[in-house]
Amino acid sequence: MYLIVTRSYPPTIGGMQNLIWGLSNELSKNYMIKVFADYEYNHKIFDDKASFSIERVGGPKILRKYRKSYLIDEFVKNNKIEGIIADHWKSLEKLKNDKKKYCLIHGKEINHSKGSSLHKRLIKVLNNVEKIIANSEYTKNLAIELGIDRDKFVVINPGISQYEELNQKTLDKVESLLSIKTPRLITVSRFDKRKNHEKIIMALRNLKQIYPNIIYVCVGYGDEEENIKKLVKELNLETQVMFFKDISNDLKNALVAKSNIFVMPSIIHEKSVEGFGIAYIEAAQYEIPSIGGKDGGAADAIEHEKTGLICDGNNLDDIYSSINLMLENKKYLEYGKNAKEYVSKFYWSNIIKQYKKVLNSI
């Protein structure tokens, strides 16, 4: 049996939640597993549908990790456990058992200044696991620079489930919403500084001169939402930018499918970095190519000049030129076709083979 220890799990929504759910679901087809997850409101409805055991741990956040670690150590004493897989190094920090441990790393959560308290704690945990599973080459190299033993690493990109056919009514609704607007750009992400919505909007001001009916669709929410909306107003782009949040998954996917380019030229902002960018892969399923930033792990998700473009997210001219290059002569159609062919390598049915190889090799 393998234990999966996580701080992020459905029914809450997010990229990490999707990753750990996908991993636990696929592993359960090959091994006995048990998940230890944080308590979430209304979790029982979700948990009852799972084919494996999910134990929820509640209480104040500051005490929860101690309680969860105690419950895991007690469970290990009374059961035959092959190993423990964690979503985050902090999920392993308080464990006292000697079972083999595997830790996923993603970028932002390891990017601490050398010599800081968090950095020392990180090093202590990760240098004592069997394997560190990095979500991209970028994240792996970042961790090595921080002083983690390079022999510990294996790179396994996040997996995705094969998408279901979109509802025609929803597609028609999107077409009606976007009307005659074309070309169509889209970003699906939190409104964070590192996602770089601001520079896309600034590039849009110039793109509008060439493509007067261009539209930019922003799906998400976050701390920068009001600042981004204020910028749109200041640049007089209200008719070029549409905002959506708290929408159904079906509508979100339909908005992506009806777009031409997925744009997210991420940057490093303070310690925040895009370790991989699963959103690029999700867009590729619908034959939508992407523009990503050179800072971070986007290069693992986008094959430059084949399934999309990698640009300098700190350079407004580079963002503008990349978007314009893909729009000229409808280059996005060729890239989109390549992206859809490329995406199969990220299906969970293929990604899980890499996890099995790691678990079976030690």
C-alpha positions in Angstrom: 0.0 0.0 0.0 1.1 3.6 -0.7 0.0 6.6 1.3 -0.6 10.0 -0.4 -0.2 13.0 1.9 -1.6 16.2 0.6 -2.6 19.7 1.7 -4.5 20.4 -1.6 -7.3 18.0 -2.7 -10.8 18.2 -4.2 -13.5 19.2 -3.8 -11.6 22.5 -3.7 -10.6 23.7 -7.1 -7.1 24.3 -8.5 -4.2 22.9 -10.5 -2.6 21.2 -7.5 -5.9 19.6 -6.5 -6.4 18.3 -10.0 -2.8 16.9 -10.1 -3.0 15.0 -6.8 -6.5 13.7 -7.5 -5.4 12.5 -10.9 -2.3 10.8 -9.4 -4.2 9.1 -6.6 -6.9 8.0 -9.0 -4.4 6.5 -11.5 -2.2 4.9 -8.8 -5.3 3.2 -7.3 -5.7 1.2 -10.5 -2.3 -0.3 -9.9 -1.8 -0.3 -6.1 -3.7 -0.2 -2.8 -3.6 3.5 -1.7 -4.9 5.7 1.1 -5.0 9.5 0.9 -4.5 11.7 4.0 -6.0 15.1 3.0 -7.1 18.3 4.8 -10.7 18.7 5.9 -12.9 20.5 3.4 -16.5 21.5 3.7 -18.8 19.1 1.8 -15.9 16.7 1.2 -18.1 13.6 1.9 -20.0 13.8 -1.3 -16.7 13.8 -3.3 -15.0 11.2 -1.1 -17.8 8.7 -1.4 -17.3 8.5 -5.1 -13.7 7.6 -4.9 -12.6 3.9 -5.2 -10.0 4.3 -2.4 -9.9 5.5 1.2 -9.6 9.2 1.9 -9.0 10.3 5.5 -9.7 14.0 6.2 -7.8 15.8 8.9 -9.3 19.0 10.4 -8.5 21.5 13.1 -6.7 24.8 13.1 -4.1 25.0 10.3 -1.2 25.6 12.7 -2.0 22.3 14.5 -3.3 20.3 11.6 0.1 19.2 10.2 1.1 17.8 13.6 -2.2 15.9 13.9 -2.0 14.6 10.4 1.6 13.4 10.9 0.6 11.6 14.1 -2.3 9.8 12.4 0.0 8.8 9.5 2.7 7.5 11.8 0.1 5.5 13.7 -1.3 4.1 10.5 2.2 3.0 9.4 2.7 1.1 12.6 -0.3 -1.1 12.0 -0.2 -1.6 8.2 2.2 -2.7 5.5 3.2 0.5 3.7 5.5 0.5 0.7 6.0 4.2 0.6 4.6 7.7 1.2 4.0 10.2 -1.7 3.7 13.9 -0.7 2.4 16.9 -2.6 4.8 19.3 -0.7 7.9 19.0 1.4 6.0 20.4 4.4 3.7 17.4 4.2 6.6 15.2 5.1 8.4 17.5 7.6 6.8 16.2 10.8 6.6 12.5 10.0 8.7 10.2 12.2 8.4 6.8 10.4 11.2 5.3 8.3 9.1 4.4 5.2 10.4 5.3 1.7 9.2 8.8 0.9 8.7 10.6 -2.5 8.1 14.3 -2.8 6.6 16.2 -5.7 8.0 19.7 -6.3 6.5 22.4 -8.4 8.6 25.6 -8.3 7.1 28.3 -6.1 7.1 26.3 -2.8 10.9 25.6 -3.0 12.1 29.1 -4.1 13.4 30.3 -0.8 16.6 32.4 -0.2 19.7 30.3 0.6 20.4 30.3 4.3 16.9 31.3 5.3 14.9 29.2 7.8 12.6 27.8 5.2 15.5 27.0 2.9 17.2 25.0 5.7 14.0 23.1 6.5 13.5 22.4 2.8 17.0 21.0 2.4 16.7 18.8 5.4 13.4 17.2 4.2 14.3 16.8 0.5 17.8 15.4 1.0 16.2 12.6 3.1 13.6 11.3 0.6 14.1 8.4 -1.8 13.1 10.5 -4.9 12.1 14.0 -5.7 9.6 14.3 -8.6 10.0 17.6 -10.3 7.2 18.9 -12.6 9.7 20.3 -15.1 13.4 20.5 -16.0 13.2 24.2 -14.8 12.0 23.1 -11.4 14.6 20.4 -11.1 17.4 22.9 -12.0 16.0 25.4 -9.5 16.1 22.9 -6.7 19.7 21.8 -7.6 20.8 25.4 -7.5 19.3 25.6 -4.0 21.6 22.8 -2.8 19.5 19.7 -3.2 21.3 16.4 -4.1 20.9 16.1 -7.9 20.9 12.3 -7.7 17.5 12.5 -6.0 15.6 13.8 -9.0 13.3 12.5 -11.7 11.3 14.8 -13.9 7.6 13.8 -14.4 5.3 16.4 -16.0 1.8 16.7 -14.6 -0.8 14.5 -16.2 -4.2 15.4 -17.6 -7.3 13.4 -18.2 -8.5 13.1 -21.8 -11.2 15.7 -22.3 -14.8 14.9 -23.0 -16.7 16.2 -26.0 -18.0 19.7 -25.5 -21.7 20.4 -25.2 -22.9 22.0 -28.4 -25.3 24.3 -26.6 -22.4 25.7 -24.6 -20.3 26.1 -27.7 -23.2 28.0 -29.3 -23.5 30.2 -26.2 -19.8 31.1 -26.4 -20.1 31.9 -30.1 -23.0 34.2 -29.3 -21.1 35.9 -26.5 -18.0 36.5 -28.6 -20.2 37.4 -31.6 -18.0 38.7 -34.5 -15.0 39.3 -32.4 -11.9 37.8 -34.0 -9.0 37.0 -33.6 -9.5 35.6 -30.1 -6.9 35.4 -27.3 -7.5 33.8 -23.9 -5.9 33.3 -20.5 -7.2 30.9 -17.9 -5.4 31.5 -14.6 -5.4 33.3 -11.3 -4.9 37.1 -11.5 -1.4 37.1 -10.2 1.5 39.3 -11.1 3.5 36.4 -12.5 0.8 35.5 -15.0 1.5 38.8 -16.7 -2.1 39.9 -17.8 -0.9 43.5 -17.7 1.6 43.2 -20.5 -0.9 41.2 -22.7 -3.4 44.0 -22.3 -0.7 46.6 -23.1 0.2 44.6 -26.3 -3.5 44.5 -27.1 -3.6 48.2 -27.4 -1.3 48.0 -30.4 -2.7 44.8 -31.8 -6.1 46.6 -32.0 -4.7 48.9 -34.7 -4.1 45.9 -36.9 -7.0 43.7 -35.7 -9.9 46.1 -34.8 -12.2 43.2 -33.8 -9.6 41.4 -31.6 -10.9 40.1 -28.2 -9.0 39.0 -25.1 -10.9 36.7 -22.7 -9.7 36.5 -19.1 -11.0 33.6 -17.0 -10.1 33.6 -13.3 -10.0 35.6 -10.2 -7.3 36.8 -7.8 -5.5 39.7 -6.1 -4.7 41.6 -9.3 -8.2 41.5 -10.7 -9.1 45.1 -9.9 -5.7 46.4 -11.1 -6.1 44.6 -14.4 -9.7 45.9 -14.9 -8.4 49.4 -14.1 -5.7 49.1 -16.7 -8.3 48.0 -19.3 -10.4 51.1 -18.6 -7.4 53.4 -18.7 -6.3 52.1 -22.1 -9.9 52.3 -23.4 -10.0 48.5 -24.2 -13.4 47.7 -22.6 -14.7 46.4 -25.9 -11.6 44.3 -26.4 -11.4 42.5 -23.0 -14.0 40.2 -21.4 -13.8 38.9 -17.9 -15.3 35.6 -16.6 -15.1 34.0 -13.1 -17.0 31.4 -11.1 -18.1 29.7 -14.3 -18.7 26.1 -15.0 -15.9 23.8 -16.3 -17.9 23.2 -19.4 -18.2 27.0 -20.2 -14.5 27.5 -19.4 -13.5 24.7 -21.8 -15.8 26.0 -24.5 -14.2 29.5 -24.2 -10.8 27.9 -24.7 -12.0 25.8 -27.6 -13.5 28.8 -29.4 -10.3 30.9 -29.0 -7.3 31.1 -31.4 -4.3 31.5 -29.0 -3.8 30.8 -25.3 -1.6 33.5 -23.9 0.3 33.3 -20.6 3.8 34.7 -20.9 4.6 34.2 -17.2 7.5 35.9 -15.4 9.2 35.4 -12.1 7.7 37.8 -9.6 9.5 37.9 -6.2 9.6 34.2 -5.3 6.6 33.2 -7.4 7.4 31.2 -10.6 5.5 29.1 -13.1 7.0 25.6 -12.5 5.2 24.0 -15.5 1.9 25.4 -16.7 -0.8 22.7 -17.0 -3.1 25.3 -18.6 -1.0 25.2 -21.8 -1.6 21.5 -22.1 -5.3 21.8 -21.4 -5.6 24.3 -24.2 -3.7 22.1 -26.6 -6.4 19.4 -26.2 -8.7 21.7 -28.0 -6.2 22.4 -30.8 -5.3 25.8 -29.3 -1.6 26.7 -29.3 0.0 28.7 -26.5 2.4 31.6 -25.9 4.4 31.1 -22.7 7.2 32.9 -20.9 10.9 31.8 -20.9 11.1 32.2 -17.1 9.8 29.0 -15.6 8.8 25.6 -16.9 6.6 26.5 -19.9 9.3 25.0 -22.2 8.3 21.6 -21.0 4.7 22.2 -22.0 5.2 24.2 -25.2 7.4 23.1 -28.1 8.8 26.4 -29.4 7.8 27.2 -33.0 5.9 23.9 -33.2 3.1 23.9 -30.7 3.4 27.5 -29.8 6.0 30.1 -28.9 8.2 30.9 -25.9 8.9 34.6 -25.4 10.4 37.0 -22.9 7.6 37.9 -20.6 9.5 40.9 -19.3 9.7 42.4 -22.8 6.5 44.0 -24.1 7.8 44.1 -27.7 8.5 40.3 -27.6 5.0 39.5 -26.3 3.5 41.8 -29.0 5.7 40.3 -31.7 4.9 36.7 -30.6 1.1 37.2 -30.7 1.3 39.1 -34.1 3.5 36.3 -35.5 1.0 33.7 -34.7 -1.9 35.8 -36.0 -0.2 36.6 -39.3 -1.3 34.2 -42.0 -3.2 32.3 -39.2 0.0 30.5 -38.1 -2.0 29.5 -35.0 -3.8 26.9 -37.1 -0.6 25.0 -37.9 0.6 25.3 -34.3 -2.8 24.2 -32.9 -2.8 21.1 -35.0 0.7 20.2 -33.7 -0.3 21.0 -30.2 -3.2 18.5 -30.3 -0.9 15.8 -31.5 1.7 16.6 -28.9 -0.7 16.5 -25.9 -1.1 12.7 -25.8 2.2 12.4 -24.0 0.7 14.2 -21.0 -2.3 11.8 -20.6 -2.4 10.1 -17.3 -2.3 6.7 -19.0 1.2 7.6 -20.1 2.3 9.7 -17.2 1.4 7.0 -14.6 3.9 4.6 -16.3 6.7 7.0 -15.2 5.5 7.0 -11.6 5.3 3.2 -11.6 8.9 3.0 -12.9 10.0 5.2 -10.0 8.1 3.3 -7.3 9.2 -0.1 -8.7 12.8 0.8 -9.1 13.8 1.2 -5.5 
